[in-house]
Amino acid sequence: MVALNRFTGRLIWSNKGFGERSAYNSPKLIELPTRKILVIFSAYHLMGFDVSTGNLLWAHEQDNYPPEKRLPGFGDTHSNTVLYDNGSIYYTAGDGNCGVKLKLSDDGTKITEVWRNKGFDSYMGGIVRIGDYLYGSGTEKPELLAINASTGMLTDSLRVGSGAIISADNMLYYYTQKGDMMILSCDHGKIQKVSSFRIKEGNLQHFSHPVINKGVLYQRHGTALMAFDIHKK
């Protein structure tokens, strides 16, 4: 991990962490009263770095593969950015520990594992939190899952395949790997399909994530980019 001056390119600090490969996910910046923390995965660790100093404050090991079996392509791909809310870090790493809740200390220097759910195993579709519930896709079982954020317990599932998820106006927008865009309601951890349509433009895999901005849903498929009006009528 490195920090650079964005105007000059000058190196501010660097930290080798555990000397592991990148795990493909985007970092998350957590801003506390006393410090800012950059949270990111390497191949086998979730790490928290002090933004000012570059010091490694804490790490959460992905322990599904023992060190002697840690080879490229085995348990080292963690594409989902973590979620942070009110002192808690949530992540889902289908190629690692799967669904996890961590409690961050007030000063940001320590973490404590609160729960772990092996069934909440999103690989690259992202997760969202609405109220006290987390929503994301399963990998071993290709379903859309709802999890109680306090307990880590499954509250509902819908057999609609694996996919990428986003939310707006208390609704879920779910782009499946088969090319269906689904709009779903979510009420206290219960999921219900409202409508859906097929993404027909573009080519190859349906892996890209949906984006919502100012009432417009953007979806890319291969070389095609589509925009859909989702304003409330």
C-alpha positions as semicolon CSV with decimal commas, in nm:
position;residue;x (nm);y (nm);z (nm)
1;M;0,000;0,000;0,000
2;V;0,134;0,342;-0,094
3;A;0,023;0,702;-0,043
4;L;0,128;0,959;-0,304
5;N;0,092;1,334;-0,328
6;R;-0,164;1,360;-0,607
7;F;-0,019;1,688;-0,736
8;T;0,350;1,594;-0,746
9;G;0,354;1,213;-0,735
10;R;0,588;1,227;-0,433
11;L;0,580;0,922;-0,210
12;I;0,431;1,004;0,131
13;W;0,445;0,656;0,282
14;S;0,447;0,289;0,189
15;N;0,362;-0,027;0,380
16;K;0,420;-0,384;0,261
17;G;0,144;-0,521;0,484
18;F;0,183;-0,899;0,469
19;G;0,361;-0,893;0,134
20;E;0,064;-1,053;-0,043
21;R;-0,091;-1,004;-0,385
22;S;-0,375;-0,761;-0,445
23;A;-0,725;-0,901;-0,395
24;Y;-0,901;-0,684;-0,659
25;N;-1,133;-0,483;-0,433
26;S;-1,163;-0,106;-0,401
27;P;-1,057;0,041;-0,064
28;K;-1,294;0,191;0,192
29;L;-1,212;0,511;0,380
30;I;-1,341;0,520;0,738
31;E;-1,334;0,864;0,901
32;L;-1,326;0,863;1,282
33;P;-1,289;1,166;1,514
34;T;-0,929;1,066;1,593
35;R;-0,804;0,924;1,261
36;K;-0,886;0,813;0,909
37;I;-0,847;0,445;0,821
38;L;-0,808;0,290;0,477
39;V;-0,954;-0,061;0,470
40;I;-0,858;-0,300;0,190
41;F;-0,801;-0,669;0,119
42;S;-0,481;-0,837;0,019
43;A;-0,488;-1,203;-0,085
44;Y;-0,536;-1,341;0,267
45;H;-0,594;-1,045;0,499
46;L;-0,837;-0,759;0,545
47;M;-0,620;-0,469;0,662
48;G;-0,673;-0,129;0,820
49;F;-0,407;0,140;0,758
50;D;-0,373;0,476;0,931
51;V;-0,406;0,724;0,644
52;S;-0,171;0,981;0,801
53;T;0,118;0,753;0,895
54;G;0,071;0,440;0,685
55;N;0,089;0,221;0,996
56;L;-0,095;-0,111;0,980
57;L;-0,343;-0,085;1,267
58;W;-0,506;-0,427;1,245
59;A;-0,578;-0,720;1,015
60;H;-0,838;-0,995;0,980
61;E;-0,695;-1,314;0,830
62;Q;-0,886;-1,513;0,568
63;D;-0,830;-1,855;0,720
64;N;-1,008;-2,086;0,475
65;Y;-0,673;-2,188;0,322
66;P;-0,375;-2,282;0,546
67;P;-0,048;-2,103;0,461
68;E;0,105;-2,407;0,290
69;K;-0,183;-2,418;0,038
70;R;-0,192;-2,047;-0,046
71;L;-0,121;-2,046;-0,418
72;P;-0,242;-1,799;-0,685
73;G;-0,608;-1,869;-0,752
74;F;-0,677;-2,043;-0,422
75;G;-0,876;-1,831;-0,176
76;D;-0,717;-1,502;-0,279
77;T;-0,986;-1,317;-0,475
78;H;-1,192;-1,070;-0,269
79;S;-1,373;-0,827;-0,497
80;N;-1,625;-0,668;-0,262
81;T;-1,557;-0,339;-0,086
82;V;-1,640;-0,346;0,285
83;L;-1,932;-0,161;0,442
84;Y;-1,891;0,058;0,750
85;D;-2,171;0,179;0,976
86;N;-2,166;0,319;1,328
87;G;-1,855;0,138;1,451
88;S;-1,911;-0,186;1,262
89;I;-1,736;-0,320;0,952
90;Y;-1,923;-0,570;0,734
91;Y;-1,768;-0,770;0,455
92;T;-1,847;-1,071;0,242
93;A;-1,561;-1,262;0,084
94;G;-1,688;-1,572;-0,095
95;D;-1,329;-1,682;-0,160
96;G;-1,239;-1,620;0,205
97;N;-1,425;-1,602;0,537
98;C;-1,759;-1,526;0,362
99;G;-1,995;-1,299;0,561
100;V;-1,833;-1,128;0,862
101;K;-1,914;-0,847;1,104
102;L;-1,627;-0,677;1,288
103;K;-1,653;-0,427;1,574
104;L;-1,406;-0,140;1,537
105;S;-1,273;0,017;1,856
106;D;-1,350;0,384;1,920
107;D;-0,994;0,488;1,832
108;G;-0,981;0,258;1,529
109;T;-0,680;0,057;1,645
110;K;-0,851;-0,277;1,715
111;I;-1,119;-0,503;1,569
112;T;-1,328;-0,777;1,728
113;E;-1,517;-1,039;1,529
114;V;-1,889;-1,033;1,613
115;W;-2,025;-1,301;1,379
116;R;-1,942;-1,507;1,074
117;N;-2,186;-1,662;0,825
118;K;-2,037;-1,909;0,574
119;G;-2,358;-1,907;0,369
120;F;-2,335;-1,533;0,298
121;D;-2,067;-1,588;0,036
122;S;-2,089;-1,313;-0,227
123;Y;-1,787;-1,339;-0,455
124;M;-1,804;-1,017;-0,656
125;G;-2,160;-0,884;-0,656
126;G;-2,130;-0,640;-0,367
127;I;-2,352;-0,601;-0,060
128;V;-2,588;-0,329;0,058
129;R;-2,735;-0,248;0,396
130;I;-3,088;-0,117;0,443
131;G;-3,195;-0,070;0,802
132;D;-3,068;-0,363;1,007
133;Y;-3,034;-0,602;0,713
134;L;-2,766;-0,687;0,458
135;Y;-2,845;-0,801;0,106
136;G;-2,617;-0,977;-0,140
137;S;-2,588;-1,277;-0,368
138;G;-2,475;-1,626;-0,280
139;T;-2,207;-1,813;-0,471
140;E;-2,228;-2,179;-0,367
141;K;-2,607;-2,142;-0,376
142;P;-2,693;-1,889;-0,652
143;E;-2,953;-1,693;-0,457
144;L;-3,022;-1,341;-0,340
145;L;-2,980;-1,344;0,038
146;A;-3,096;-1,127;0,328
147;I;-2,900;-1,132;0,655
148;N;-2,974;-0,974;0,992
149;A;-2,684;-0,734;1,042
150;S;-2,697;-0,767;1,422
151;T;-2,699;-1,146;1,444
152;G;-2,564;-1,265;1,108
153;M;-2,864;-1,496;1,067
154;L;-3,032;-1,558;0,731
155;T;-3,378;-1,398;0,716
156;D;-3,478;-1,466;0,354
157;S;-3,355;-1,593;0,019
158;L;-3,477;-1,579;-0,338
159;R;-3,366;-1,824;-0,607
160;V;-3,284;-1,574;-0,880
161;G;-2,918;-1,663;-0,941
162;S;-2,596;-1,483;-0,852
163;G;-2,554;-1,119;-0,944
164;A;-2,455;-0,763;-0,855
165;I;-2,667;-0,548;-0,624
166;I;-2,737;-0,182;-0,554
167;S;-3,015;0,002;-0,371
168;A;-3,211;0,326;-0,399
169;D;-3,529;0,452;-0,230
170;N;-3,547;0,134;-0,016
171;M;-3,560;-0,083;-0,327
172;L;-3,304;-0,336;-0,451
173;Y;-3,175;-0,340;-0,809
174;Y;-3,018;-0,675;-0,890
175;Y;-2,834;-0,754;-1,213
176;T;-2,808;-1,132;-1,248
177;Q;-2,527;-1,314;-1,424
178;K;-2,788;-1,439;-1,672
179;G;-2,864;-1,083;-1,783
180;D;-3,185;-1,003;-1,596
181;M;-3,228;-0,669;-1,420
182;M;-3,458;-0,722;-1,123
183;I;-3,632;-0,465;-0,905
184;L;-3,717;-0,600;-0,562
185;S;-3,878;-0,474;-0,245
186;C;-3,711;-0,541;0,090
187;D;-3,903;-0,510;0,413
188;H;-3,733;-0,602;0,743
189;G;-3,520;-0,869;0,580
190;K;-3,787;-1,007;0,348
191;I;-3,736;-0,989;-0,029
192;Q;-4,005;-0,983;-0,296
193;K;-3,968;-0,945;-0,672
194;V;-4,152;-0,643;-0,811
195;S;-4,050;-0,651;-1,177
196;S;-3,768;-0,743;-1,413
197;F;-3,643;-0,699;-1,766
198;R;-3,370;-0,853;-1,981
199;I;-3,051;-0,667;-2,074
200;K;-3,037;-0,732;-2,449
201;E;-2,762;-0,497;-2,567
202;G;-2,394;-0,584;-2,537
203;N;-2,203;-0,909;-2,525
204;L;-2,009;-1,157;-2,309
205;Q;-2,055;-1,204;-1,932
206;H;-2,308;-1,012;-1,725
207;F;-2,060;-0,920;-1,450
208;S;-2,062;-0,539;-1,437
209;H;-2,223;-0,356;-1,145
210;P;-2,527;-0,129;-1,181
211;V;-2,491;0,240;-1,092
212;I;-2,769;0,481;-0,990
213;N;-2,738;0,860;-1,006
214;K;-3,016;1,121;-0,991
215;G;-3,293;0,879;-1,076
216;V;-3,112;0,709;-1,362
217;L;-3,000;0,345;-1,354
218;Y;-2,686;0,282;-1,562
219;Q;-2,590;-0,068;-1,669
220;R;-2,297;-0,179;-1,883
221;H;-2,283;-0,509;-2,070
222;G;-1,963;-0,559;-2,265
223;T;-1,923;-0,258;-2,496
224;A;-2,283;-0,139;-2,450
225;L;-2,390;0,115;-2,187
226;M;-2,761;0,162;-2,114
227;A;-2,947;0,418;-1,902
228;F;-3,296;0,369;-1,756
229;D;-3,523;0,628;-1,595
230;I;-3,623;0,502;-1,249
231;H;-3,765;0,827;-1,109
232;K;-4,061;0,778;-0,884
233;K;-4,375;0,873;-1,075
